Amino acid sequence: MTDDRDSTPLWPTIDALWSRLEATRVHAGQEGVLLRILKLSEEVGEVAEAVIGATGQNPRKGTTHTWDDVRSELCDVAITALVALRTLTPDAEEIFETHLKGVHDRPLRPAE
């Protein structure tokens, strides 16, 4: 369990990251939004690279990453996705919470 004094509040942090990125954005409009969403592909690729490196699956390189690297890259994916969602709407928190509840409540198997 984490101490509340040590935890970083998720949505205020996402908003702050979004604000910083918006202030330095080079591409505006739809192009900027699309590039922000495409950033997810880059981050997912880094997860794949870290898994391959942690398992030593590239015989040319051997073991180049740790499972801590994989965890870190997965966090980057989550952060990037939430910032992209915030880019699409100022209601990102509400939309995400509603979607999360729906996923949580969804049955794991089709009804018989």
VMD Tcl script that builds the backbone (N, CA, C; Angstrom):
set m [mol new atoms 336]
animate dup $m
set s [atomselect $m all]
$s set {name element resname resid chain x y z} {
  {N N MET 1 A 0.853 -1.177 0.000}
  {CA C MET 1 A 0.000 0.000 0.000}
  {C C MET 1 A 0.899 1.241 0.000}
  {N N THR 2 A 0.460 2.285 -0.690}
  {CA C THR 2 A 1.259 3.508 -0.759}
  {C C THR 2 A 0.712 4.543 0.206}
  {N N ASP 3 A 1.591 5.366 0.664}
  {CA C ASP 3 A 1.231 6.484 1.529}
  {C C ASP 3 A 0.723 7.605 0.632}
  {N N ASP 4 A -0.456 8.159 0.924}
  {CA C ASP 4 A -1.043 9.215 0.088}
  {C C ASP 4 A -0.112 10.402 -0.087}
  {N N ARG 5 A 0.729 10.669 0.910}
  {CA C ARG 5 A 1.643 11.798 0.801}
  {C C ARG 5 A 2.710 11.562 -0.252}
  {N N ASP 6 A 2.974 10.286 -0.562}
  {CA C ASP 6 A 4.007 9.958 -1.538}
  {C C ASP 6 A 3.463 9.692 -2.930}
  {N N SER 7 A 2.149 9.585 -3.054}
  {CA C SER 7 A 1.598 9.242 -4.365}
  {C C SER 7 A 1.392 10.495 -5.209}
  {N N THR 8 A 1.505 10.302 -6.500}
  {CA C THR 8 A 1.284 11.383 -7.452}
  {C C THR 8 A -0.138 11.248 -7.965}
  {N N PRO 9 A -0.961 12.286 -7.830}
  {CA C PRO 9 A -2.344 12.191 -8.302}
  {C C PRO 9 A -2.378 12.039 -9.823}
  {N N LEU 10 A -3.058 10.999 -10.276}
  {CA C LEU 10 A -3.013 10.637 -11.690}
  {C C LEU 10 A -3.478 11.748 -12.618}
  {N N TRP 11 A -4.730 12.181 -12.487}
  {CA C TRP 11 A -5.279 13.107 -13.480}
  {C C TRP 11 A -4.686 14.501 -13.419}
  {N N PRO 12 A -4.405 15.055 -12.242}
  {CA C PRO 12 A -3.699 16.345 -12.256}
  {C C PRO 12 A -2.313 16.248 -12.913}
  {N N THR 13 A -1.661 15.101 -12.746}
  {CA C THR 13 A -0.359 14.908 -13.378}
  {C C THR 13 A -0.501 14.778 -14.884}
  {N N ILE 14 A -1.510 14.038 -15.345}
  {CA C ILE 14 A -1.764 13.921 -16.787}
  {C C ILE 14 A -2.068 15.300 -17.367}
  {N N ASP 15 A -2.900 16.081 -16.676}
  {CA C ASP 15 A -3.200 17.440 -17.143}
  {C C ASP 15 A -1.942 18.300 -17.220}
  {N N ALA 16 A -1.073 18.173 -16.227}
  {CA C ALA 16 A 0.164 18.961 -16.227}
  {C C ALA 16 A 1.073 18.543 -17.381}
  {N N LEU 17 A 1.205 17.239 -17.603}
  {CA C LEU 17 A 2.005 16.769 -18.734}
  {C C LEU 17 A 1.417 17.256 -20.058}
  {N N TRP 18 A 0.101 17.149 -20.177}
  {CA C TRP 18 A -0.579 17.611 -21.392}
  {C C TRP 18 A -0.312 19.095 -21.621}
  {N N SER 19 A -0.421 19.894 -20.553}
  {CA C SER 19 A -0.179 21.338 -20.672}
  {C C SER 19 A 1.245 21.630 -21.134}
  {N N ARG 20 A 2.209 20.922 -20.568}
  {CA C ARG 20 A 3.602 21.128 -20.970}
  {C C ARG 20 A 3.803 20.768 -22.434}
  {N N LEU 21 A 3.204 19.651 -22.859}
  {CA C LEU 21 A 3.337 19.250 -24.263}
  {C C LEU 21 A 2.637 20.229 -25.197}
  {N N GLU 22 A 1.473 20.705 -24.785}
  {CA C GLU 22 A 0.743 21.671 -25.611}
  {C C GLU 22 A 1.536 22.958 -25.780}
  {N N ALA 23 A 2.224 23.379 -24.726}
  {CA C ALA 23 A 2.979 24.627 -24.769}
  {C C ALA 23 A 4.171 24.556 -25.725}
  {N N THR 24 A 4.634 23.341 -26.002}
  {CA C THR 24 A 5.803 23.192 -26.868}
  {C C THR 24 A 5.477 22.450 -28.164}
  {N N ARG 25 A 4.195 22.268 -28.440}
  {CA C ARG 25 A 3.785 21.507 -29.624}
  {C C ARG 25 A 4.221 22.227 -30.892}
  {N N VAL 26 A 4.839 21.477 -31.802}
  {CA C VAL 26 A 5.309 22.019 -33.073}
  {C C VAL 26 A 4.196 21.949 -34.118}
  {N N HIS 27 A 3.422 20.857 -34.107}
  {CA C HIS 27 A 2.366 20.646 -35.098}
  {C C HIS 27 A 1.012 20.902 -34.458}
  {N N ALA 28 A 0.249 21.775 -35.065}
  {CA C ALA 28 A -1.051 22.149 -34.514}
  {C C ALA 28 A -2.168 21.372 -35.198}
  {N N GLY 29 A -3.359 21.565 -34.679}
  {CA C GLY 29 A -4.558 21.021 -35.298}
  {C C GLY 29 A -4.578 19.507 -35.341}
  {N N GLN 30 A -5.265 18.997 -36.360}
  {CA C GLN 30 A -5.451 17.557 -36.493}
  {C C GLN 30 A -4.118 16.826 -36.632}
  {N N GLU 31 A -3.172 17.425 -37.324}
  {CA C GLU 31 A -1.864 16.787 -37.489}
  {C C GLU 31 A -1.200 16.563 -36.122}
  {N N GLY 32 A -1.268 17.552 -35.248}
  {CA C GLY 32 A -0.687 17.412 -33.918}
  {C C GLY 32 A -1.363 16.333 -33.099}
  {N N VAL 33 A -2.692 16.263 -33.221}
  {CA C VAL 33 A -3.449 15.235 -32.503}
  {C C VAL 33 A -3.048 13.851 -33.009}
  {N N LEU 34 A -2.985 13.688 -34.316}
  {CA C LEU 34 A -2.620 12.395 -34.888}
  {C C LEU 34 A -1.201 11.987 -34.495}
  {N N LEU 35 A -0.283 12.931 -34.492}
  {CA C LEU 35 A 1.086 12.615 -34.085}
  {C C LEU 35 A 1.157 12.215 -32.617}
  {N N ARG 36 A 0.342 12.866 -31.784}
  {CA C ARG 36 A 0.314 12.504 -30.366}
  {C C ARG 36 A -0.207 11.082 -30.191}
  {N N ILE 37 A -1.217 10.712 -30.971}
  {CA C ILE 37 A -1.767 9.355 -30.893}
  {C C ILE 37 A -0.757 8.342 -31.451}
  {N N LEU 38 A -0.071 8.698 -32.525}
  {CA C LEU 38 A 0.932 7.800 -33.101}
  {C C LEU 38 A 2.095 7.546 -32.151}
  {N N LYS 39 A 2.328 8.447 -31.234}
  {CA C LYS 39 A 3.385 8.261 -30.234}
  {C C LYS 39 A 3.177 6.947 -29.473}
  {N N LEU 40 A 1.919 6.513 -29.361}
  {CA C LEU 40 A 1.628 5.238 -28.705}
  {C C LEU 40 A 2.331 4.079 -29.404}
  {N N SER 41 A 2.347 4.095 -30.716}
  {CA C SER 41 A 3.007 3.019 -31.466}
  {C C SER 41 A 4.490 2.952 -31.118}
  {N N GLU 42 A 5.106 4.095 -31.011}
  {CA C GLU 42 A 6.519 4.138 -30.635}
  {C C GLU 42 A 6.716 3.521 -29.252}
  {N N GLU 43 A 5.863 3.901 -28.315}
  {CA C GLU 43 A 5.995 3.390 -26.945}
  {C C GLU 43 A 5.747 1.887 -26.877}
  {N N VAL 44 A 4.760 1.394 -27.615}
  {CA C VAL 44 A 4.491 -0.050 -27.640}
  {C C VAL 44 A 5.691 -0.792 -28.241}
  {N N GLY 45 A 6.293 -0.217 -29.252}
  {CA C GLY 45 A 7.497 -0.806 -29.825}
  {C C GLY 45 A 8.623 -0.900 -28.814}
  {N N GLU 46 A 8.723 0.089 -27.944}
  {CA C GLU 46 A 9.751 0.057 -26.899}
  {C C GLU 46 A 9.461 -1.036 -25.874}
  {N N VAL 47 A 8.182 -1.318 -25.617}
  {CA C VAL 47 A 7.835 -2.446 -24.746}
  {C C VAL 47 A 8.311 -3.741 -25.395}
  {N N ALA 48 A 8.000 -3.905 -26.685}
  {CA C ALA 48 A 8.421 -5.117 -27.396}
  {C C ALA 48 A 9.940 -5.260 -27.375}
  {N N GLU 49 A 10.629 -4.178 -27.618}
  {CA C GLU 49 A 12.097 -4.216 -27.593}
  {C C GLU 49 A 12.609 -4.628 -26.217}
  {N N ALA 50 A 11.988 -4.105 -25.166}
  {CA C ALA 50 A 12.417 -4.437 -23.804}
  {C C ALA 50 A 12.139 -5.903 -23.477}
  {N N VAL 51 A 10.985 -6.429 -23.921}
  {CA C VAL 51 A 10.672 -7.849 -23.681}
  {C C VAL 51 A 11.677 -8.736 -24.423}
  {N N ILE 52 A 11.939 -8.402 -25.671}
  {CA C ILE 52 A 12.921 -9.171 -26.441}
  {C C ILE 52 A 14.288 -9.098 -25.760}
  {N N GLY 53 A 14.643 -7.923 -25.283}
  {CA C GLY 53 A 15.923 -7.756 -24.606}
  {C C GLY 53 A 15.986 -8.454 -23.252}
  {N N ALA 54 A 14.869 -8.478 -22.537}
  {CA C ALA 54 A 14.837 -9.128 -21.213}
  {C C ALA 54 A 14.883 -10.643 -21.335}
  {N N THR 55 A 14.379 -11.163 -22.445}
  {CA C THR 55 A 14.368 -12.610 -22.639}
  {C C THR 55 A 15.533 -13.096 -23.490}
  {N N GLY 56 A 16.344 -12.171 -23.979}
  {CA C GLY 56 A 17.506 -12.538 -24.772}
  {C C GLY 56 A 17.156 -13.171 -26.109}
  {N N GLN 57 A 16.035 -12.767 -26.685}
  {CA C GLN 57 A 15.553 -13.400 -27.914}
  {C C GLN 57 A 16.284 -12.956 -29.169}
  {N N ASN 58 A 17.066 -11.910 -29.094}
  {CA C ASN 58 A 17.858 -11.506 -30.261}
  {C C ASN 58 A 19.258 -12.096 -30.083}
  {N N PRO 59 A 19.586 -13.132 -30.850}
  {CA C PRO 59 A 20.870 -13.797 -30.647}
  {C C PRO 59 A 22.078 -12.893 -30.907}
  {N N ARG 60 A 21.886 -11.883 -31.716}
  {CA C ARG 60 A 22.965 -10.941 -32.004}
  {C C ARG 60 A 23.277 -10.039 -30.818}
  {N N LYS 61 A 22.234 -9.734 -30.009}
  {CA C LYS 61 A 22.401 -8.779 -28.911}
  {C C LYS 61 A 22.416 -9.441 -27.539}
  {N N GLY 62 A 21.750 -10.588 -27.412}
  {CA C GLY 62 A 21.681 -11.239 -26.107}
  {C C GLY 62 A 20.727 -10.504 -25.181}
  {N N THR 63 A 20.965 -10.619 -23.894}
  {CA C THR 63 A 20.104 -9.972 -22.893}
  {C C THR 63 A 20.542 -8.519 -22.746}
  {N N THR 64 A 19.643 -7.603 -23.128}
  {CA C THR 64 A 19.979 -6.176 -23.137}
  {C C THR 64 A 19.096 -5.351 -22.212}
  {N N HIS 65 A 18.014 -5.954 -21.702}
  {CA C HIS 65 A 17.068 -5.239 -20.854}
  {C C HIS 65 A 16.726 -6.088 -19.637}
  {N N THR 66 A 16.069 -5.455 -18.683}
  {CA C THR 66 A 15.589 -6.154 -17.491}
  {C C THR 66 A 14.070 -6.085 -17.460}
  {N N TRP 67 A 13.460 -6.856 -16.563}
  {CA C TRP 67 A 12.008 -6.772 -16.411}
  {C C TRP 67 A 11.611 -5.426 -15.815}
  {N N ASP 68 A 12.512 -4.765 -15.101}
  {CA C ASP 68 A 12.246 -3.387 -14.658}
  {C C ASP 68 A 12.103 -2.468 -15.865}
  {N N ASP 69 A 12.922 -2.694 -16.901}
  {CA C ASP 69 A 12.797 -1.915 -18.139}
  {C C ASP 69 A 11.432 -2.139 -18.776}
  {N N VAL 70 A 10.968 -3.384 -18.779}
  {CA C VAL 70 A 9.657 -3.700 -19.358}
  {C C VAL 70 A 8.567 -2.965 -18.587}
  {N N ARG 71 A 8.630 -3.032 -17.258}
  {CA C ARG 71 A 7.624 -2.330 -16.433}
  {C C ARG 71 A 7.640 -0.834 -16.721}
  {N N SER 72 A 8.807 -0.263 -16.826}
  {CA C SER 72 A 8.934 1.168 -17.099}
  {C C SER 72 A 8.327 1.520 -18.457}
  {N N GLU 73 A 8.600 0.702 -19.461}
  {CA C GLU 73 A 8.054 0.959 -20.797}
  {C C GLU 73 A 6.535 0.814 -20.806}
  {N N LEU 74 A 5.993 -0.151 -20.049}
  {CA C LEU 74 A 4.541 -0.287 -19.946}
  {C C LEU 74 A 3.925 0.953 -19.308}
  {N N CYS 75 A 4.601 1.512 -18.313}
  {CA C CYS 75 A 4.112 2.757 -17.704}
  {C C CYS 75 A 4.110 3.883 -18.729}
  {N N ASP 76 A 5.151 3.937 -19.559}
  {CA C ASP 76 A 5.203 4.971 -20.600}
  {C C ASP 76 A 4.026 4.833 -21.565}
  {N N VAL 77 A 3.650 3.588 -21.890}
  {CA C VAL 77 A 2.498 3.363 -22.763}
  {C C VAL 77 A 1.235 3.915 -22.117}
  {N N ALA 78 A 1.029 3.593 -20.841}
  {CA C ALA 78 A -0.180 4.050 -20.140}
  {C C ALA 78 A -0.225 5.576 -20.072}
  {N N ILE 79 A 0.889 6.193 -19.727}
  {CA C ILE 79 A 0.942 7.654 -19.635}
  {C C ILE 79 A 0.672 8.284 -21.001}
  {N N THR 80 A 1.312 7.745 -22.034}
  {CA C THR 80 A 1.128 8.282 -23.383}
  {C C THR 80 A -0.318 8.157 -23.829}
  {N N ALA 81 A -0.959 7.040 -23.511}
  {CA C ALA 81 A -2.369 6.850 -23.881}
  {C C ALA 81 A -3.257 7.851 -23.155}
  {N N LEU 82 A -3.007 8.079 -21.880}
  {CA C LEU 82 A -3.842 9.018 -21.128}
  {C C LEU 82 A -3.625 10.454 -21.606}
  {N N VAL 83 A -2.397 10.799 -21.944}
  {CA C VAL 83 A -2.142 12.142 -22.485}
  {C C VAL 83 A -2.819 12.285 -23.853}
  {N N ALA 84 A -2.786 11.239 -24.664}
  {CA C ALA 84 A -3.471 11.289 -25.968}
  {C C ALA 84 A -4.976 11.452 -25.770}
  {N N LEU 85 A -5.542 10.733 -24.813}
  {CA C LEU 85 A -6.965 10.886 -24.519}
  {C C LEU 85 A -7.261 12.308 -24.073}
  {N N ARG 86 A -6.402 12.866 -23.233}
  {CA C ARG 86 A -6.583 14.247 -22.763}
  {C C ARG 86 A -6.474 15.223 -23.923}
  {N N THR 87 A -5.672 14.894 -24.923}
  {CA C THR 87 A -5.544 15.735 -26.110}
  {C C THR 87 A -6.862 15.772 -26.893}
  {N N LEU 88 A -7.567 14.657 -26.895}
  {CA C LEU 88 A -8.832 14.581 -27.617}
  {C C LEU 88 A -9.984 15.250 -26.885}
  {N N THR 89 A -9.907 15.308 -25.550}
  {CA C THR 89 A -11.032 15.857 -24.784}
  {C C THR 89 A -10.601 16.340 -23.412}
  {N N PRO 90 A -11.150 17.458 -22.957}
  {CA C PRO 90 A -10.878 17.891 -21.582}
  {C C PRO 90 A -11.591 17.007 -20.554}
  {N N ASP 91 A -12.512 16.158 -21.011}
  {CA C ASP 91 A -13.246 15.253 -20.123}
  {C C ASP 91 A -12.590 13.881 -20.054}
  {N N ALA 92 A -11.295 13.808 -20.229}
  {CA C ALA 92 A -10.580 12.531 -20.289}
  {C C ALA 92 A -10.807 11.688 -19.045}
  {N N GLU 93 A -10.748 12.307 -17.881}
  {CA C GLU 93 A -10.911 11.541 -16.639}
  {C C GLU 93 A -12.277 10.863 -16.591}
  {N N GLU 94 A -13.328 11.607 -16.870}
  {CA C GLU 94 A -14.684 11.058 -16.832}
  {C C GLU 94 A -14.855 9.960 -17.886}
  {N N ILE 95 A -14.355 10.199 -19.078}
  {CA C ILE 95 A -14.482 9.218 -20.154}
  {C C ILE 95 A -13.730 7.940 -19.786}
  {N N PHE 96 A -12.534 8.094 -19.265}
  {CA C PHE 96 A -11.745 6.928 -18.889}
  {C C PHE 96 A -12.412 6.147 -17.759}
  {N N GLU 97 A -12.873 6.849 -16.733}
  {CA C GLU 97 A -13.511 6.170 -15.601}
  {C C GLU 97 A -14.766 5.419 -16.041}
  {N N THR 98 A -15.558 6.019 -16.920}
  {CA C THR 98 A -16.764 5.353 -17.427}
  {C C THR 98 A -16.381 4.110 -18.229}
  {N N HIS 99 A -15.374 4.249 -19.058}
  {CA C HIS 99 A -14.936 3.108 -19.870}
  {C C HIS 99 A -14.362 2.006 -18.979}
  {N N LEU 100 A -13.556 2.382 -17.998}
  {CA C LEU 100 A -12.962 1.407 -17.088}
  {C C LEU 100 A -14.034 0.629 -16.337}
  {N N LYS 101 A -15.059 1.332 -15.875}
  {CA C LYS 101 A -16.160 0.664 -15.178}
  {C C LYS 101 A -16.841 -0.327 -16.114}
  {N N GLY 102 A -17.070 0.067 -17.366}
  {CA C GLY 102 A -17.689 -0.828 -18.333}
  {C C GLY 102 A -16.852 -2.070 -18.590}
  {N N VAL 103 A -15.548 -1.903 -18.696}
  {CA C VAL 103 A -14.655 -3.046 -18.903}
  {C C VAL 103 A -14.676 -3.943 -17.661}
  {N N HIS 104 A -14.655 -3.314 -16.497}
  {CA C HIS 104 A -14.681 -4.076 -15.243}
  {C C HIS 104 A -15.964 -4.891 -15.115}
  {N N ASP 105 A -17.080 -4.318 -15.498}
  {CA C ASP 105 A -18.379 -4.971 -15.338}
  {C C ASP 105 A -18.705 -5.966 -16.454}
  {N N ARG 106 A -17.934 -5.939 -17.505}
  {CA C ARG 106 A -18.181 -6.813 -18.650}
  {C C ARG 106 A -17.849 -8.252 -18.275}
  {N N PRO 107 A -18.708 -9.201 -18.655}
  {CA C PRO 107 A -18.408 -10.595 -18.358}
  {C C PRO 107 A -17.192 -11.068 -19.149}
  {N N LEU 108 A -16.452 -11.990 -18.574}
  {CA C LEU 108 A -15.254 -12.512 -19.239}
  {C C LEU 108 A -15.603 -13.498 -20.341}
  {N N ARG 109 A -16.774 -14.106 -20.252}
  {CA C ARG 109 A -17.181 -15.094 -21.246}
  {C C ARG 109 A -18.569 -14.731 -21.775}
  {N N PRO 110 A -18.857 -15.162 -22.988}
  {CA C PRO 110 A -20.203 -14.905 -23.516}
  {C C PRO 110 A -21.256 -15.633 -22.674}
  {N N ALA 111 A -22.427 -15.050 -22.610}
  {CA C ALA 111 A -23.525 -15.696 -21.886}
  {C C ALA 111 A -23.879 -16.992 -22.598}
  {N N GLU 112 A -24.173 -18.007 -21.815}
  {CA C GLU 112 A -24.526 -19.322 -22.397}
  {C C GLU 112 A -26.006 -19.459 -22.585}
}
mol reanalyze $m
mol bondsrecalc $m
mol representation Tube
mol addrep $m
